[in-house]
C-alpha cells in the first residue's frame, strides 16, 4: 500500500498518530508499506500524477493519513493522468484521521459501525474491502474557455459555512474546535448572500424531512453507476456495429443506409467516452448555457449552503445524516433569509447546535433535497464570499457539478 502522510495537517499530529497508533496494524497484517511524507502543497498530487503507471497499479490501496485536503489533492492528481480510467478502476482509497475535519474518514467509520478514531479507521483499511465511492466532476467558471475542472468526494459549501471553513484556517491547531469558534463569530455578524441554485430533482416531488433517508435508499437503486453506463454504451456500440456489418453483408438497401446516416447526423444515441478523455457529464448543460426546463431554479437571499456527498463533515458535524458515499446523489442543504422557512440568527444557531447529533433534517428553517446535478451562481455584486470544495477554496464564480456514482473505490466494512 502507498501511504501518504501530511505532517502539517490539522493540529500537526498526523505523522505521530500514524506511527504510534496505526502503522503496527498494517505490519501485523503483513502489508507492505511505501510511506511518502508530503513536504509542500500539491506534493502528493505531483507524486500520483507523475508516477509510472506500472508502479501506481502495483499498489492495492492509497492510504491517506491527513485531513480531507490530502484526499482531494491525490484525487486531482489521478484524474489529471491520461490513464485515469485504469487507475480509478484498480486502486482503492483508504482514509485515516489526521486533520481538522476528517469528513470522509468519519463517514466511512460510521458506515462501518466503528468509532471515529484513527486506530479504528486504520482497522477498516486493513480488514475492509473495496466499496464504491461517488465522485463529482466540478466545473468552476462562466465559460468553457475559462472554466477549471475539479473532482470532489465530500462537499461544496457557500455563504455561512464557506466563510467559517476558510476564515478558521488560522485556527487549524485547534482541530475540530476551530469550526465552533469561527461559527460563533460569524453568527454574531451574520452575512446574507444573493444567489441562484439550479438543480435536477431526484423526482418531481423532491425529498424532505423524515422521508429523505428512505427515499434516497430507494432511488439509489435506480441510479446507474458511472462504470455501468460506460459498459452499457460500449455494449450498445458493439451491437450497432455488428448490425451494420450484417446489413452490409446482405447488401442493405438505400433506405436503410439513409436511415442510419440520418440517425448519425442527429446524434440521438450516446457514445462511450474515449479512453483518454475526461468523464462525460451527460446531465449537465454546457457551461454558461441555460439549465434544462426540467431543472428546479431557486433565486433568493441565502444564509447558508452545505451540499454533501457524505454524512459527516467533522466528528461533531453530521451535516447530511441520510447521505452515503455511494448513493449517487449530493444532498443539498440550505437556509434562506426570507419566505415560509426564513431563518433568523436564532434559527441558524439552532441548526448549528443540532449538527453534532445530526438533528438537522427536520429543522423548521432547513431546506433539503437530493440531486445528481446542480449549478450554483453567486449574484452578489462584490466577490466577498467563499465557495469551498472539499475544504479547498475555489474561484468565487458560477460552479456546476454532476455526481458520478461509483467512479472511485474506498476501503470500508
C-alpha positions in Angstrom: 0.0 0.0 0.0 1.1 3.6 -0.7 0.8 5.7 2.5 0.6 9.4 2.0 1.0 11.5 5.2 0.7 15.2 5.7 2.6 16.1 8.9 1.2 19.7 8.8 -2.5 18.7 8.5 -4.9 20.0 11.2 -3.2 20.1 14.6 0.0 18.8 13.1 -0.1 15.3 14.6 -0.8 13.1 11.6 2.7 11.6 11.4 2.9 10.9 15.1 -0.6 9.4 15.1 0.3 7.1 12.2 3.5 5.8 13.8 2.1 5.4 17.4 -1.4 4.2 16.8 -1.9 2.9 13.2 1.2 1.6 11.4 1.6 -1.6 13.5 -1.9 -2.8 12.5 -0.7 -2.9 8.9 2.6 -4.6 9.7 0.8 -7.2 11.8 -1.3 -8.0 8.7 1.9 -8.4 6.7 1.1 -5.5 4.4 4.0 -3.9 2.6 4.0 -0.1 3.1 5.5 2.6 1.0 5.4 5.7 3.1 5.5 9.2 1.5 5.5 12.2 3.8 4.5 15.3 2.0 6.8 18.3 2.1 4.7 21.0 0.4 1.3 21.9 -1.1 0.5 19.6 -4.0 3.4 17.3 -3.3 1.0 14.3 -3.2 -0.7 15.5 -6.3 2.6 15.6 -8.2 3.6 12.1 -6.9 0.5 10.3 -8.1 0.2 12.3 -11.4 3.8 11.7 -12.4 4.3 8.1 -11.1 4.9 5.4 -13.6 1.6 3.5 -14.3 3.1 0.1 -13.6 4.3 1.3 -10.2 1.0 3.0 -9.3 -1.0 0.0 -10.3 1.2 -2.2 -8.1 -0.4 -0.6 -5.0 -3.7 -2.2 -3.9 -4.6 0.9 -1.9 -3.6 4.6 -1.4 -3.9 5.2 2.3 -4.2 8.9 3.2 -3.2 9.9 6.8 -4.4 13.5 6.9 -7.5 15.6 6.6 -9.8 15.7 3.6 -7.4 18.2 1.8 -4.9 15.5 1.0 -7.5 13.1 -0.3 -8.7 16.0 -2.6 -5.1 16.6 -3.7 -4.4 12.9 -4.6 -7.8 12.7 -6.4 -6.9 15.6 -8.6 -3.5 14.0 -9.4 -5.1 10.8 -10.5 -7.7 12.5 -12.6 -5.1 14.6 -14.4 -3.5 11.4 -15.7 -4.3 10.2 -19.2 -4.8 6.7 -17.8 -7.1 7.9 -15.0 -9.8 5.4 -16.0 -7.5 2.4 -15.5 -6.2 3.8 -12.2 -9.6 4.5 -10.8 -10.8 1.1 -11.6 -7.8 -0.6 -10.0 -6.7 1.4 -7.0 -8.7 1.9 -3.8 -8.6 4.7 -1.3 -8.1 4.3 2.5 -8.5 7.1 4.9 -7.1 7.6 8.4 -7.9 10.7 10.6 -5.1 13.2 10.6 -6.7 16.6 10.0 -9.2 19.0 11.4 -12.4 17.9 9.7 -11.8 14.3 8.6 -15.2 14.2 7.0 -14.6 11.2 4.8 -12.8 9.1 7.5 -15.6 9.8 9.9 -18.3 8.9 7.4 -16.5 5.6 6.5 -16.0 4.7 10.1 -19.6 5.4 10.9 -20.9 3.3 8.0 -18.6 0.5 9.2 -20.0 0.7 12.7 -16.6 1.7 14.1 -15.6 4.5 16.5 -14.4 7.8 14.9 -10.8 7.3 15.8 -7.5 7.0 13.7 -6.9 3.4 15.0 -10.5 2.3 14.1 -10.0 4.0 10.7 -6.8 2.0 10.2 -8.6 -1.2 11.2 -11.2 -0.5 8.5 -8.4 -0.1 5.9 -6.6 -3.3 6.9 -9.7 -5.5 7.2 -12.2 -3.8 4.9 -13.0 -4.4 1.2 -13.4 -2.1 -1.7 -16.7 -0.4 -1.8 -18.0 2.1 -4.5 -17.4 5.8 -3.8 -19.2 8.6 -5.6 -17.0 11.3 -7.2 -18.4 14.6 -8.5 -17.0 16.3 -11.6 -17.0 20.0 -10.9 -16.6 22.9 -13.4 -15.8 26.3 -12.0 -16.3 29.3 -14.3 -18.8 31.0 -16.7 -17.4 29.9 -20.0 -15.9 26.7 -21.4 -12.6 28.5 -22.2 -12.0 29.8 -18.7 -13.6 27.0 -16.6 -11.5 24.9 -14.3 -12.3 21.2 -13.7 -12.0 19.6 -10.3 -13.2 16.3 -8.8 -14.9 16.2 -5.4 -15.7 13.4 -2.9 -17.0 15.4 0.1 -18.9 18.6 -0.1 -19.5 22.1 -1.6 -20.1 24.9 0.9 -21.1 28.5 0.4 -22.3 31.5 2.4 -22.1 30.9 6.2 -20.2 27.5 6.1 -17.9 28.6 3.3 -16.9 31.6 5.4 -16.4 29.5 8.5 -14.2 27.0 6.7 -11.9 29.5 5.2 -11.8 32.1 7.9 -10.9 29.5 10.5 -7.7 28.4 8.7 -5.6 30.3 11.2 -7.1 28.1 14.0 -6.1 24.7 12.5 -4.1 24.0 15.6 -7.4 23.7 17.5 -8.6 20.7 15.4 -12.4 20.4 15.2 -12.9 23.2 17.7 -11.8 25.7 15.0 -15.2 25.4 13.3 -17.1 26.0 16.6 -15.1 29.2 17.4 -15.5 30.7 13.9 -19.2 29.8 13.8 -19.8 31.8 17.0 -18.0 34.8 15.4 -20.0 34.5 12.2 -23.4 34.1 14.0 -22.8 37.4 15.7 -22.2 39.0 12.4 -24.4 37.1 10.0 -24.0 37.8 6.3 -26.5 37.4 3.5 -25.8 36.2 0.0 -27.8 36.5 -3.1 -27.6 33.5 -5.4 -29.3 31.2 -7.8 -29.4 27.5 -7.2 -30.5 25.3 -10.1 -30.7 21.5 -9.8 -32.1 18.4 -11.4 -34.6 17.0 -8.8 -34.4 13.3 -8.0 -38.1 13.1 -8.8 -40.9 15.6 -9.4 -41.9 15.8 -5.8 -38.4 16.2 -4.3 -37.4 14.9 -0.9 -37.6 16.5 2.5 -37.6 15.8 6.3 -38.1 12.3 7.6 -38.7 10.8 4.2 -35.3 11.8 3.0 -33.3 8.7 4.1 -35.7 6.0 2.9 -36.3 7.8 -0.4 -32.6 8.2 -1.1 -32.0 4.5 -0.4 -34.9 3.6 -2.7 -33.9 5.9 -5.5 -30.2 5.0 -5.3 -31.2 1.5 -6.6 -32.3 3.1 -9.9 -29.2 5.3 -10.4 -26.8 3.8 -13.0 -23.2 3.9 -11.8 -20.6 5.6 -14.0 -18.9 2.3 -14.9 -22.2 0.6 -15.6 -23.1 3.3 -18.0 -19.7 3.1 -19.8 -20.1 -0.6 -20.2 -23.7 -0.3 -21.4 -22.7 2.3 -24.0 -19.8 0.2 -25.2 -22.0 -2.9 -25.5 -24.6 -0.9 -27.4 -22.0 0.5 -29.8 -20.6 -3.0 -30.5 -24.1 -4.3 -31.1 -24.8 -1.5 -33.5 -21.5 -2.1 -35.4 -22.4 -5.8 -35.7 -25.8 -4.9 -37.1 -24.2 -2.6 -39.6 -21.7 -5.3 -40.6 -24.5 -7.8 -41.1 -26.6 -5.3 -43.1 -23.6 -4.6 -45.4 -23.0 -8.4 -45.9 -26.7 -8.6 -47.0 -26.3 -5.7 -49.5 -28.5 -3.4 -47.4 -30.8 -1.2 -49.5 -30.6 2.5 -49.9 -33.4 3.3 -47.5 -31.7 1.5 -44.6 -28.4 3.3 -45.4 -30.2 6.7 -45.5 -31.9 6.0 -42.2 -28.6 5.1 -40.5 -27.0 8.2 -41.9 -29.8 10.3 -40.6 -29.5 8.8 -37.1 -25.8 9.5 -37.1 -26.4 13.1 -38.0 -29.0 13.7 -35.4 -26.6 12.2 -32.7 -29.6 10.8 -30.8 -27.6 8.0 -29.3 -24.9 8.5 -26.6 -21.4 7.2 -27.3 -19.0 5.7 -24.8 -16.3 8.2 -23.8 -12.9 8.0 -25.4 -10.2 6.2 -23.3 -8.1 9.2 -22.5 -11.0 11.8 -22.4 -12.4 13.2 -19.1 -15.7 11.7 -17.8 -18.7 12.5 -19.8 -21.2 14.8 -18.0 -24.5 13.9 -19.7 -26.7 15.5 -17.1 -25.1 19.0 -17.1 -25.8 21.8 -19.6 -22.9 23.4 -21.3 -21.0 25.9 -19.2 -22.7 29.2 -19.4 -25.8 27.8 -21.2 -29.3 27.9 -19.6 -30.3 24.9 -17.4 -32.8 22.4 -18.9 -36.6 23.0 -18.4 -36.9 20.1 -16.0 -34.5 21.6 -13.5 -35.7 23.5 -10.5 -34.4 27.0 -10.0 -34.3 29.0 -6.7 -33.1 32.6 -6.8 -33.1 34.1 -3.4 -31.1 35.5 -0.5 -29.3 32.7 1.3 -27.6 32.5 4.7 -26.1 29.1 4.4 -25.5 26.2 1.9 -23.8 22.9 2.5 -24.1 20.3 -0.2 -22.8 16.9 0.9 -21.7 13.6 -0.6 -21.0 12.1 2.9 -22.9 12.2 6.2 -20.1 13.6 8.4 -18.2 16.8 7.7 -16.3 16.7 11.0 -16.6 14.5 14.1 -19.1 16.9 15.6 -20.8 17.9 12.3 -23.3 15.4 10.9 -24.5 17.7 8.2 -26.3 15.1 6.0 -27.3 12.1 8.1 -29.0 10.4 5.2 -26.1 10.8 2.8 -24.0 7.8 1.8 -20.7 7.8 -0.1 -22.2 5.6 -2.9 -25.8 6.6 -3.2 -25.3 8.6 -6.4 -26.6 11.9 -5.0 -25.4 15.1 -3.4 -27.7 16.2 -0.5 -28.4 19.9 -0.9 -28.9 21.7 2.4 -29.6 25.5 2.6 -31.2 28.2 4.7 -32.8 31.3 3.2 -33.3 34.7 4.7 -36.9 35.2 3.6 -40.0 33.1 2.9 -42.0 30.5 4.9 -38.8 28.9 6.1 -36.9 32.2 6.5 -34.1 31.8 9.0 -33.2 34.2 11.8 -30.0 34.4 13.8 -31.7 32.2 16.5 -32.8 29.6 13.9 -29.4 29.5 12.4 -27.9 28.9 15.9 -30.5 26.1 16.5 -29.4 24.4 13.2 -25.7 24.6 14.2 -26.4 23.1 17.6 -28.1 20.2 16.0 -25.2 19.2 13.8 -23.3 17.2 16.4 -26.1 14.7 16.7 -27.3 15.0 13.1 -30.6 16.6 14.2 -31.0 18.8 11.1 -33.3 17.1 8.7 -36.5 18.2 10.5 -35.3 21.7 11.4 -38.0 24.2 10.6 -35.7 26.5 8.7 -33.6 24.0 6.9 -34.5 23.0 3.3 -33.1 19.8 1.9 -33.3 17.8 -1.3 -31.1 15.4 -3.3 -29.8 15.7 -6.8 -27.3 14.2 -9.3 -26.5 17.6 -10.9 -26.7 21.2 -10.0 -25.4 24.7 -10.6 -24.7 27.5 -8.1 -24.4 31.1 -9.2 -23.5 33.8 -6.7 -25.3 37.0 -7.6 -23.8 39.5 -5.2 -22.0 42.4 -6.9 -18.9 42.2 -4.7 -17.0 39.0 -4.5 -16.7 38.9 -0.7 -17.8 35.3 -0.1 -16.2 31.9 -0.3 -17.0 28.8 -2.3 -15.3 25.8 -0.8 -14.9 22.4 -2.4 -13.8 19.5 -0.1 -12.3 22.2 2.2 -10.4 23.9 -0.6 -11.1 27.4 -1.7 -12.1 27.8 -5.4 -12.9 30.8 -7.5 -15.9 32.8 -6.4 -18.0 32.4 -9.6 -20.6 30.1 -11.1 -20.0 26.4 -10.3 -21.7 23.3 -11.6 -21.3 19.6 -10.9 -22.5 16.1 -11.7 -22.2 13.2 -9.4 -20.6 10.2 -11.0 -21.9 7.2 -9.0 -19.2 4.7 -8.0 -16.4 6.3 -10.0 -14.0 5.6 -7.2 -13.5 2.9 -4.6 -12.8 3.1 -0.9 -11.9 0.6 1.9 -14.9 0.0 4.1 -16.5 -2.7 6.2 
